[in-house]
Amino acid sequence: MLRLPGGNWTISHEEAYTHLLETHFRGCKQVDDTLKQTPKRAHAFNSNEVQRIITENRIRWAFDCMSLFKTPGQDGIYPVLLQKGLQHILHPICCVRRASLSMGYIPRIWRETKVTFVPKFGTTDYTTAKTLRPIS
């Protein structure tokens, strides 16, 4: 359990998690998957801008910068698999990223992440949210 700013303690795991999220990710909202929501559109770019911003070379560079066995995302795919198969997936990934930017829409799965809170090194009292660090 965690101590809240007013001095009270959280009384459930859910309350503790909510407090951690509010502390470390201000303005972030939990979304109920059962609700149908109208997707909000971000700024859409014109075709020339998209072609300039999203290039196969930039995607190749981004994939090459990833550690081979870094923890996979929601899809369970390790970076080493992407790097080894890059010649087969580079063009489709480029097309999908360009479409996303052109429409000003980021797919929901790209906006989701799992967060684990780990204790900060050198702290002896782990009763407040600020003594834990989010890893996503």
TAFENMO-V751612 format. One record per residue. N is the residue number from 0. RES is the residue in three letters. PHI is phi as a letter, one per 30 degrees, with the letter a starting at -180 (999 if undefined). BURIAL is # if it has 9 or more other C-alpha atoms within 8 Angstrom, else .. D_LAST is the distance of its C-alpha to the last C-alpha in whole Angstrom. Layout:
BEGIN
n & res & phi & burial & d_last
N & RES & PHI & BURIAL & D_LAST
N & RES & PHI & BURIAL & D_LAST
END
This chain:
BEGIN
n & res & phi & burial & d_last
0 & MET & 999 & # & 21
1 & LEU & b & # & 21
2 & ARG & d & # & 23
3 & LEU & d & # & 23
4 & PRO & e & . & 25
5 & GLY & d & . & 28
6 & GLY & j & . & 28
7 & ASN & d & . & 28
8 & TRP & c & . & 25
9 & THR & d & # & 23
10 & ILE & c & . & 25
11 & SER & a & . & 22
12 & HIS & d & . & 19
13 & GLU & d & . & 18
14 & GLU & d & # & 20
15 & ALA & d & # & 18
16 & TYR & d & . & 14
17 & THR & d & . & 16
18 & HIS & d & # & 17
19 & LEU & d & # & 13
20 & LEU & d & # & 12
21 & GLU & d & # & 15
22 & THR & d & # & 15
23 & HIS & c & . & 12
24 & PHE & b & . & 12
25 & ARG & e & . & 16
26 & GLY & i & . & 17
27 & CYS & d & . & 14
28 & LYS & c & . & 16
29 & GLN & d & . & 16
30 & VAL & c & . & 17
31 & ASP & d & . & 20
32 & ASP & d & . & 20
33 & THR & d & . & 24
34 & LEU & d & . & 25
35 & LYS & d & . & 26
36 & GLN & c & . & 25
37 & THR & d & . & 26
38 & PRO & d & . & 24
39 & LYS & d & . & 24
40 & ARG & c & . & 24
41 & ALA & d & . & 23
42 & HIS & d & . & 26
43 & ALA & c & # & 27
44 & PHE & c & # & 28
45 & ASN & d & . & 32
46 & SER & e & . & 32
47 & ASN & d & . & 33
48 & GLU & d & . & 30
49 & VAL & d & # & 28
50 & GLN & d & # & 30
51 & ARG & d & . & 30
52 & ILE & d & . & 26
53 & ILE & c & # & 25
54 & THR & b & # & 27
55 & GLU & d & # & 26
56 & ASN & d & . & 26
57 & ARG & d & . & 23
58 & ILE & d & # & 21
59 & ARG & e & # & 23
60 & TRP & e & . & 22
61 & ALA & d & . & 18
62 & PHE & d & # & 18
63 & ASP & d & . & 20
64 & CYS & d & . & 18
65 & MET & d & . & 15
66 & SER & d & . & 15
67 & LEU & e & . & 17
68 & PHE & c & . & 15
69 & LYS & e & . & 12
70 & THR & e & . & 10
71 & PRO & d & # & 10
72 & GLY & d & . & 9
73 & GLN & e & . & 11
74 & ASP & d & . & 14
75 & GLY & i & . & 14
76 & ILE & c & . & 15
77 & TYR & d & # & 15
78 & PRO & e & # & 16
79 & VAL & e & # & 19
80 & LEU & d & . & 20
81 & LEU & d & # & 20
82 & GLN & d & # & 21
83 & LYS & d & . & 24
84 & GLY & c & . & 25
85 & LEU & e & # & 24
86 & GLN & d & . & 28
87 & HIS & c & . & 28
88 & ILE & c & # & 25
89 & LEU & e & # & 25
90 & HIS & d & . & 28
91 & PRO & d & . & 26
92 & ILE & d & . & 23
93 & CYS & d & # & 25
94 & CYS & d & . & 26
95 & VAL & d & . & 24
96 & ARG & d & # & 22
97 & ARG & d & # & 25
98 & ALA & d & . & 26
99 & SER & d & # & 23
100 & LEU & d & # & 24
101 & SER & d & # & 27
102 & MET & d & # & 27
103 & GLY & i & # & 24
104 & TYR & b & # & 22
105 & ILE & c & # & 18
106 & PRO & e & . & 18
107 & ARG & e & . & 16
108 & ILE & d & . & 14
109 & TRP & d & . & 13
110 & ARG & c & . & 12
111 & GLU & c & . & 10
112 & THR & a & . & 6
113 & LYS & c & . & 6
114 & VAL & b & . & 4
115 & THR & c & . & 6
116 & PHE & c & . & 9
117 & VAL & c & . & 11
118 & PRO & d & # & 14
119 & LYS & d & . & 15
120 & PHE & d & . & 18
121 & GLY & i & . & 21
122 & THR & c & . & 21
123 & THR & c & . & 23
124 & ASP & c & . & 23
125 & TYR & c & # & 20
126 & THR & c & . & 21
127 & THR & c & # & 19
128 & ALA & d & # & 16
129 & LYS & d & . & 16
130 & THR & d & # & 17
131 & LEU & c & # & 13
132 & ARG & c & # & 10
133 & PRO & d & # & 6
134 & ILE & b & . & 4
135 & SER & b & . & 0
END
